[in-house]
Every structure is written in C-alpha cells, then in structure tokens.
Amino acid sequence: MKIRSALSALALVAGAGFGVIGTATAATAAPAPTSTTAEVGATVTKITHAQATSRFSSSGITWSSSGGCSNRNVSTCTSFDQLNLATAQGAQTLKSASGCAINITGGTETGHASGTYSHWNGYKLDFGKSTCLNNYVTGTFTYIGQRGDGAAQYQSGSGNIYANEGNHWDVTYYNCGGC
C-alpha cells in the first residue's frame, strides 16, 4: 500500500495541471486531491472534475455528455467529481497501451447502479465503443464470462474489468492498470 501511495503522489506531481470542461487551460486551477477511506478500508485518492479533465486532455482522451453538462447530481451529465485517481490513471493507461481514441461517456454522475465499486464511488467509467477499442479489449484481455445482466466481461492483466454493455464499455478500475 505504501508503494501505491508513493506512485499516486508521484503521479499527482507529474500530472498536476489546470482544466475546464473539454480542454486544459490555465483558466481554472485544480485544487489538490483528497484522500478518503473507502467502504472496504483502503485509502483512495479522490480528484476533482477539473483535475480529471486536465489529465484526460493531456492524454488525448475526450469526454461527452448527452446533457452537455458536468453536474454530478444530474444523470444526463458526465461528471468526474470524486473520481478515484487510480480510475483516471487507468483510463490514461488504456489510451497509451491501446493507441485507440477513447471517449468517456459516463463518470461519477448519479443514475448508475449502486455498490462499493460503482460509478458514484469513483471506480467506474463508461467508454464509447469503437472498432479499435473493441478489438483491443477482446483481443488483449481475458474473457471471464457474463455478468448477472448478461454483459460479456473481460479482465485486464492488472485485474480491472471491462463489461460490454452493448453501446459502451462499463469499466471497473480496482487499480491504475500498471501506470
């Protein structure tokens, strides 16, 4: 756990930046991340929407919202408030490892299923499907069977789970995926 904390701190120093919705800019300074204790007793580092969008922009990751907003309490928005740092890093790892265009369509906003490892608790992101991403996930990760709702699941080497929900990938990040 100490190594992970050190890596998280290093990632924060290397990835600290500024951001607004859609692009990174010096217009809005991102405050320092905060650490909290999750339901399972492990300390996780939470980041703000501005910190997440700064990270995503710097990695070439895009995001979209059917409501054109980022309010965490509106289900048609795409918010990254209270996202786990490891989840953001996991998306960055996916982008660099796959070389695919990554578009995030769901974050920590309300309206997703509940649970310890949920969107709301910062562990999950939804990615729009593309031929490149579909081929990468299904060709690189291990098929582990169907989820209770019938979604095909693939597990990365680091243990993160990619579930094919039809029109998007629902990804649970337990860690940063080797960041």
C-alpha positions as CSV (number, residue, x, y, z in Angstrom):
1,M,0.0,0.0,0.0
2,K,2.9,2.4,0.7
3,I,4.3,1.8,-2.8
4,R,0.9,2.6,-4.3
5,S,0.7,5.8,-2.2
6,A,4.1,6.8,-3.4
7,L,3.1,6.1,-7.0
8,S,-0.1,8.1,-6.6
9,A,1.9,11.0,-5.1
10,L,4.4,10.9,-8.0
11,A,1.5,10.8,-10.5
12,L,0.0,13.8,-8.8
13,V,3.2,15.8,-9.1
14,A,3.8,14.7,-12.7
15,G,0.1,15.2,-13.7
16,A,-0.9,18.3,-11.8
17,G,-2.5,20.8,-14.1
18,F,-5.3,23.1,-14.9
19,G,-8.5,22.4,-16.7
20,V,-12.0,23.2,-17.7
21,I,-14.6,21.1,-19.5
22,G,-13.3,19.9,-22.8
23,T,-9.8,21.3,-22.8
24,A,-7.0,22.1,-20.5
25,T,-6.3,25.7,-19.9
26,A,-4.8,28.0,-17.2
27,A,-8.2,29.5,-16.6
28,T,-9.2,27.2,-13.7
29,A,-6.7,25.9,-11.2
30,A,-7.3,22.4,-10.0
31,P,-7.2,22.0,-6.2
32,A,-5.1,19.3,-4.5
33,P,-6.6,15.8,-4.5
34,T,-8.0,14.5,-1.3
35,S,-7.7,11.0,0.3
36,T,-10.6,9.2,1.9
37,T,-11.2,5.7,3.2
38,A,-13.4,3.6,1.0
39,E,-16.0,1.2,2.4
40,V,-13.5,-1.7,2.2
41,G,-10.9,0.1,4.4
42,A,-8.4,1.0,1.7
43,T,-7.4,4.7,1.3
44,V,-8.2,6.0,-2.2
45,T,-7.3,9.4,-3.6
46,K,-10.2,11.4,-4.9
47,I,-9.8,14.1,-7.6
48,T,-12.0,16.9,-8.8
49,H,-13.7,17.3,-12.2
50,A,-11.0,19.9,-13.2
51,Q,-8.1,17.6,-12.2
52,A,-9.6,14.7,-14.2
53,T,-10.3,16.7,-17.3
54,S,-6.8,18.1,-17.2
55,R,-5.4,14.5,-17.0
56,F,-7.7,13.3,-19.8
57,S,-6.9,16.3,-22.1
58,S,-3.2,15.8,-21.6
59,S,-3.6,12.2,-22.7
60,G,-5.8,12.9,-25.7
61,I,-8.9,11.4,-24.0
62,T,-12.2,13.0,-24.8
63,W,-15.5,13.0,-22.9
64,S,-19.1,13.8,-23.9
65,S,-22.4,14.2,-22.1
66,S,-25.9,13.8,-23.5
67,G,-26.9,16.8,-21.4
68,G,-23.9,18.9,-22.3
69,C,-23.0,19.3,-18.6
70,S,-20.8,18.1,-15.7
71,N,-23.1,18.3,-12.7
72,R,-22.6,15.2,-10.6
73,N,-26.2,15.3,-9.4
74,V,-27.8,15.2,-13.0
75,S,-27.9,11.8,-14.7
76,T,-27.6,13.2,-18.2
77,C,-24.3,15.0,-17.3
78,T,-20.8,13.4,-17.4
79,S,-19.0,14.3,-14.2
80,F,-15.6,13.3,-12.8
81,D,-16.1,14.9,-9.3
82,Q,-14.9,12.4,-6.7
83,L,-13.3,10.2,-9.3
84,N,-10.6,7.9,-7.9
85,L,-7.1,9.0,-9.1
86,A,-6.4,5.3,-10.0
87,T,-9.5,5.3,-12.2
88,A,-8.3,8.4,-14.1
89,Q,-4.9,6.8,-14.4
90,G,-6.4,3.6,-15.6
91,A,-8.1,5.4,-18.5
92,Q,-4.8,7.1,-19.3
93,T,-3.1,3.6,-19.3
94,L,-5.7,2.2,-21.6
95,K,-5.3,5.1,-24.0
96,S,-1.5,4.8,-24.2
97,A,-1.5,0.9,-24.3
98,S,-4.2,0.6,-26.9
99,G,-3.5,3.6,-29.1
100,C,-7.2,3.9,-29.6
101,A,-9.4,7.0,-29.5
102,I,-11.0,7.0,-26.0
103,N,-14.3,8.9,-25.4
104,I,-15.7,8.8,-21.9
105,T,-19.5,8.9,-21.8
106,G,-20.1,8.2,-18.1
107,G,-18.3,9.1,-14.9
108,T,-19.4,9.7,-11.3
109,E,-22.8,11.2,-12.0
110,T,-25.9,9.9,-10.5
111,G,-28.1,7.4,-12.4
112,H,-25.7,4.4,-12.5
113,A,-26.0,1.2,-10.4
114,S,-25.0,1.4,-6.8
115,G,-22.4,-0.6,-4.9
116,T,-19.0,-0.3,-3.4
117,Y,-17.2,-0.4,-6.8
118,S,-19.7,1.9,-8.5
119,H,-19.6,5.0,-10.8
120,W,-20.7,7.2,-7.9
121,N,-17.9,5.9,-5.7
122,G,-15.3,6.7,-8.4
123,Y,-14.3,3.2,-9.5
124,K,-16.1,3.2,-12.9
125,L,-16.0,4.9,-16.3
126,D,-18.1,4.3,-19.4
127,F,-16.3,4.4,-22.7
128,G,-17.9,4.8,-26.1
129,K,-17.4,1.8,-28.3
130,S,-15.2,1.8,-31.4
131,T,-13.7,-0.9,-33.6
132,C,-10.2,-0.1,-32.3
133,L,-11.2,-0.3,-28.6
134,N,-13.5,-3.3,-29.1
135,N,-10.6,-5.2,-30.8
136,Y,-8.1,-4.2,-28.2
137,V,-10.3,-5.2,-25.2
138,T,-11.4,-8.5,-26.7
139,G,-8.0,-9.4,-28.2
140,T,-5.8,-8.4,-25.2
141,F,-7.8,-9.1,-22.1
142,T,-9.2,-12.4,-20.8
143,Y,-12.8,-13.3,-21.3
144,I,-14.2,-14.2,-17.8
145,G,-17.9,-14.8,-18.6
146,Q,-21.1,-12.9,-18.4
147,R,-22.1,-10.6,-15.6
148,G,-25.5,-11.1,-14.0
149,D,-27.1,-8.8,-16.5
150,G,-25.6,-10.7,-19.5
151,A,-22.8,-8.3,-20.3
152,A,-19.7,-10.1,-21.5
153,Q,-16.7,-9.4,-19.2
154,Y,-13.0,-9.1,-19.9
155,Q,-10.3,-8.8,-17.3
156,S,-7.1,-7.0,-17.8
157,G,-3.8,-8.4,-16.6
158,S,-4.0,-5.9,-13.6
159,G,-7.5,-7.1,-12.6
160,N,-9.7,-4.3,-14.0
161,I,-13.0,-5.4,-15.5
162,Y,-14.3,-4.3,-18.9
163,A,-18.0,-5.1,-19.4
164,N,-19.6,-4.9,-22.8
165,E,-23.0,-3.2,-22.2
166,G,-24.0,-3.1,-25.8
167,N,-23.4,0.6,-26.7
168,H,-20.5,1.2,-24.4
169,W,-17.8,-0.4,-22.2
170,D,-18.5,-0.2,-18.5
171,V,-15.1,-0.4,-16.9
172,T,-14.3,-1.0,-13.2
173,Y,-10.9,0.2,-12.1
174,Y,-9.5,-1.5,-9.0
175,N,-6.1,0.0,-9.8
176,C,-4.4,2.2,-12.4
177,G,-3.7,-0.7,-14.7
178,G,0.1,-0.5,-14.4
179,C,0.5,3.3,-14.6
